[in-house]
Amino acid sequence: MPIPFDLWGQRGYPHADIAGESHHIDAIRSLFGNDFKPTGSEVVQNAVLAPEPGNLHDRNAVGVWIGGNLVGYLPREAAARYSPILTHLTSHGWAPQVRARVWASEWDDYDGRGSTLRGSVRLDLAEPHMMVPSNQAPSATHRVLPTGNAIQVTGEDKHLAQLVPFLRPEGECWVHVTLHELVQASRTLVEVRIEGARVGQLSPRMSGELLPAVHHLTEQGLTTAARAVVKGNRIKAEVIVYAVRAHELPESWLGPRAEIASATEHASIPPQPTGFRFTVPPGWPSPPPGWVPPSGWRPDPAWTAAPEGWQWWVPVWD
């Protein structure tokens, strides 16, 4: 059974339209049950994004499923961009999902034929390279702070060598970081690490906002983890942590570890594949018999799940 995985990078509001809702209007109507109002009803639910590599119309097709029902597809151009990373996740046993806004109403036809049910679905969809972290979750037993507003890390310029491996052509990526108490020149700060390596620290003021949470988890024998964005290039990079302040943590989150541990919190989420993607331009001649890609290149994961770090090539001549 696939494990539900909330894709990273969601901004809190569904904004991306899907296609084909009119062909699945009964499935959309079923999501409202007895709460449906003909003048217009809206509901927010999780939507699972399921690649369909065997789809006869589009090998990149990505179905959108809500409540166990197919309600539409990603538009064709979007599916071509999202299918590789979604296929990467599903091949590892995950069911990638995002929040979706579903709307439906009845429209009068004004021609004596009654009314027509109409509906739409929008997804909270990040860019493909921002949907999965670029590193594994910490190996130590840990808890991830709920996502909050941006907190700038300082001192990254002294740790550029540790950040370079996480730089991407797109200019940014998500990573797991861990937060640790650091006593420096009679001040107590929060040190930020990626895979055990120091990459900076928080300012004294922001350290004070997070230290109570670090202390709370330390008393439970847990490492404090958080989500962060690494952005920049090989001469200048920065780290931004996205975590709630200690006073914003809900009481339910502060309970005993046995009561609050999430089923996926310590699971091994496969990081974003790295490498280059090369598409053979339309109109190029077919390759000669026996042709193979250059050394080190492998198929697009939309065709076959490629191990992390493999490079991708996408032939279009067939």
C-alpha positions in Angstrom: 0.0 0.0 0.0 1.6 3.4 -1.0 2.4 5.7 1.8 0.8 9.2 1.5 3.4 11.9 1.1 2.6 15.6 1.3 4.6 17.3 -1.4 6.9 20.1 -0.2 6.6 23.7 -1.4 2.9 24.1 -1.0 2.0 27.8 -0.4 -1.2 27.4 1.5 -3.6 28.1 -1.3 -4.6 26.0 -4.4 -3.9 27.9 -7.6 -3.1 25.4 -10.4 -6.0 24.4 -12.6 -6.4 20.8 -13.8 -8.0 19.6 -17.0 -10.9 17.3 -17.9 -13.2 17.9 -14.9 -16.3 17.8 -17.1 -15.6 14.1 -17.8 -15.6 13.4 -14.1 -18.4 15.6 -12.8 -20.2 12.8 -11.0 -17.0 12.0 -9.0 -16.7 15.7 -8.1 -20.3 15.9 -7.0 -19.8 12.9 -4.7 -17.2 14.8 -2.7 -19.9 17.1 -1.3 -22.4 14.5 -0.2 -25.5 16.0 1.4 -23.7 19.3 2.0 -23.9 20.3 -1.7 -25.6 23.6 -2.4 -26.8 24.2 -6.0 -25.8 27.9 -5.8 -22.2 26.8 -5.2 -20.2 24.6 -2.8 -16.5 24.4 -2.0 -14.4 21.9 -0.2 -10.6 21.5 0.4 -9.3 18.0 0.4 -6.1 16.1 -0.3 -5.5 15.1 -4.0 -3.2 12.2 -4.9 -1.2 12.7 -8.1 -0.8 9.4 -9.9 1.4 9.1 -13.1 -0.1 6.9 -15.8 2.9 5.8 -18.0 0.7 3.4 -19.8 -1.8 6.0 -20.9 -2.5 5.6 -24.6 -3.0 9.4 -25.2 0.0 10.8 -23.2 2.8 8.8 -21.6 3.3 11.7 -19.2 -0.3 11.7 -18.1 -0.9 12.4 -14.3 -4.3 11.6 -12.9 -5.7 13.6 -10.0 -7.6 11.5 -7.5 -9.7 12.8 -4.6 -11.6 10.5 -2.2 -10.6 7.5 -4.2 -12.1 9.0 -7.4 -10.5 10.3 -10.6 -11.5 13.9 -11.0 -9.2 15.0 -13.9 -5.7 15.3 -15.1 -2.8 17.7 -15.0 -2.8 19.7 -18.2 -0.6 18.1 -20.9 2.3 20.6 -20.7 2.3 20.6 -16.9 2.2 16.8 -16.9 5.4 16.6 -19.0 7.2 18.7 -16.3 5.8 16.9 -13.2 5.7 13.3 -14.4 9.4 12.5 -13.8 9.5 13.5 -10.1 6.0 12.0 -9.4 7.1 8.8 -11.1 10.3 8.8 -8.9 8.1 9.0 -5.8 5.6 6.4 -6.8 8.4 4.0 -7.7 9.6 4.2 -4.1 6.2 3.3 -2.7 4.9 6.8 -2.0 1.5 8.4 -3.0 2.3 12.1 -3.6 -0.5 14.4 -2.6 -1.3 18.1 -2.4 -4.2 20.2 -1.1 -7.0 20.8 -3.6 -9.9 23.2 -3.7 -13.0 21.6 -5.3 -15.9 23.8 -6.4 -19.2 22.8 -7.9 -22.6 24.4 -8.7 -25.7 24.0 -10.8 -26.1 26.3 -13.8 -29.5 27.0 -15.4 -29.5 26.3 -19.1 -32.3 28.9 -19.7 -33.6 26.7 -22.6 -36.1 24.6 -20.7 -33.8 21.7 -20.2 -33.1 22.2 -16.5 -29.7 22.8 -15.0 -26.2 21.5 -15.6 -23.7 20.6 -12.9 -20.3 22.2 -13.3 -17.2 21.8 -11.2 -13.5 22.8 -11.0 -10.4 21.6 -9.2 -7.3 23.6 -8.3 -4.1 22.3 -6.7 -1.5 23.8 -4.4 1.3 22.8 -6.7 4.9 23.9 -6.3 7.5 23.8 -9.1 8.7 20.3 -9.8 12.2 20.9 -8.3 10.6 22.2 -5.1 8.4 19.2 -4.4 10.9 16.9 -2.8 13.9 17.7 -0.5 17.3 17.3 -2.0 18.6 15.2 0.9 17.4 12.4 3.2 15.8 13.1 6.5 18.2 13.1 9.5 19.3 9.6 10.5 19.0 10.4 14.2 15.6 10.1 15.9 14.0 13.5 15.3 11.0 15.7 15.0 10.4 18.2 12.2 9.1 21.6 13.3 5.9 22.6 11.6 6.5 24.9 8.6 6.4 28.6 9.4 7.6 31.9 8.2 11.1 32.4 6.7 14.1 32.7 9.1 17.3 33.8 7.6 20.5 31.9 8.6 23.7 33.9 9.1 27.3 33.0 8.5 26.7 30.8 5.4 29.6 32.5 3.7 32.0 30.6 5.9 30.5 27.3 4.9 30.1 27.5 1.2 31.9 24.2 0.6 29.2 22.4 2.6 26.4 24.2 0.6 27.8 23.7 -2.9 26.6 20.0 -3.2 23.0 21.2 -2.7 23.0 24.0 -5.3 20.7 23.3 -8.3 20.5 24.7 -11.8 17.1 26.2 -10.9 18.8 28.3 -8.2 17.1 26.8 -5.2 16.0 23.6 -3.5 14.5 22.3 -0.2 16.6 20.5 2.3 16.3 18.9 5.7 18.3 20.8 8.4 18.8 20.1 12.1 18.9 22.7 14.8 21.3 22.6 17.8 22.1 24.7 20.8 25.4 26.5 20.4 27.2 28.5 23.1 29.4 31.2 21.5 31.1 34.1 23.3 28.7 33.9 26.2 25.7 33.9 23.9 23.5 30.9 23.3 22.5 30.5 19.6 20.9 28.0 17.3 23.4 26.3 15.0 22.0 25.0 11.7 23.4 21.8 10.1 22.9 19.9 6.9 23.7 16.2 7.1 25.8 16.9 10.3 27.8 19.7 8.8 27.5 23.2 10.1 26.2 25.8 7.6 25.5 28.8 9.8 23.5 29.9 12.8 20.5 32.0 13.6 20.7 35.5 14.9 20.5 36.0 18.7 16.9 37.2 18.4 15.7 34.3 16.2 17.7 31.8 18.3 15.6 33.0 21.3 12.5 32.2 19.2 13.5 28.6 18.6 15.6 27.5 21.5 12.7 26.6 23.7 11.6 24.1 21.0 15.1 22.7 20.7 15.3 22.3 24.5 11.9 20.6 24.6 12.8 18.0 22.0 16.3 17.4 23.5 14.6 16.5 26.8 12.7 13.8 24.9 15.9 12.5 23.4 15.0 13.9 19.9 17.0 16.0 17.4 15.2 19.1 16.2 14.7 19.1 12.4 13.2 21.7 10.1 12.7 22.5 6.4 15.0 25.0 4.7 15.7 26.4 1.3 19.2 26.6 -0.1 19.6 29.1 -2.9 22.4 30.8 -4.8 25.4 29.7 -6.8 29.0 28.4 -6.2 30.3 31.9 -5.2 27.3 33.0 -3.0 24.7 30.9 -1.2 22.2 31.3 1.5 20.0 29.2 3.8 16.5 30.1 4.9 14.7 28.0 7.5 10.9 27.7 7.4 9.7 26.8 10.9 7.2 28.1 13.5 8.5 29.9 16.5 8.3 28.1 19.9 5.3 30.1 21.1 3.4 29.2 17.9 3.6 25.4 18.5 0.2 23.9 19.2 -0.3 22.1 22.5 -1.0 18.8 20.6 2.5 19.0 19.1 4.1 19.3 22.5 2.7 16.0 23.9 4.7 12.8 24.6 6.7 11.4 21.7 4.6 8.2 21.7 1.4 10.2 21.2 2.6 12.6 18.5 5.0 10.6 16.3 3.9 10.6 12.7 4.0 7.5 10.6 6.0 9.2 7.9 8.1 11.5 10.1 11.1 9.2 10.3 10.5 7.4 7.0 13.0 7.6 4.2 11.7 10.0 1.6 13.6 9.7 -1.6 15.4 13.0 -2.4 15.1 14.8 -5.7 17.0 13.1 -8.5 20.0 15.0 -9.7 21.6 15.4 -13.1 20.9 16.9 -16.4 17.8 16.4 -18.6 18.3 16.5 -22.3 15.5 16.3 -24.8 16.2 15.4 -28.4 14.6 18.3 -30.5 11.7 17.5 -32.8 12.8 17.1 -36.4 16.2 15.4 -35.5 16.8 12.3 -37.6 16.2 8.9 -36.0 19.4 7.4 -34.4 21.3 4.8 -36.4 20.8 1.1 -35.5 22.6 0.3 -32.3 22.9 3.9 -31.1 23.1 4.4 -27.4 23.2 7.6 -25.3 26.6 9.1 -24.2 28.3 7.4 -21.3 26.7 8.2 -18.0 23.3 9.1 -19.4 20.2 7.0 -18.5 16.5 7.0 -19.4 14.0 9.5 -18.0 12.4 8.2 -14.8 9.0 8.6 -16.4 10.0 5.6 -18.5 11.8 3.6 -15.8 12.7 4.5 -12.3 16.3 5.6 -12.3 18.5 5.6 -9.2 19.3 9.0 -7.6 22.1 10.8 -9.4 21.5 9.3 -12.8 21.2 11.7 -15.7 18.2 11.7 -18.0 17.7 11.6 -21.7 14.3 11.9 -23.4 14.1 10.6 -27.0 11.1 11.9 -28.9 11.6 10.2 -32.2 9.3 7.3 -31.4 
